[in-house]
Amino acid sequence: MITFLTILVVIGMVATLGTLFAGMLGLTKGDGNPQRSNKLMQWRVILQGVTLVLFTLLLFAMRH
């Protein structure tokens, strides 16, 4: 269980980081689509929240 949660947390962190970079890259481009960048930032917040929940579950699993 701990290994599975650890893998999910790492995947969540990488997905959050990738979404963050994709959104920032879109924002720095002058010709970028602002709607796409906004959607990517929304996804970043969602992925970050899911990753934090998984991390919390991992901490509780390691505690017991």
PyMOL commands that set and color helices and strands:
alter all, ss='L'
color gray80, all
select helices_A, chain A and resi 2-28+34-63
alter helices_A, ss='H'
color red, helices_A
deselect
rebuild
show_as cartoon
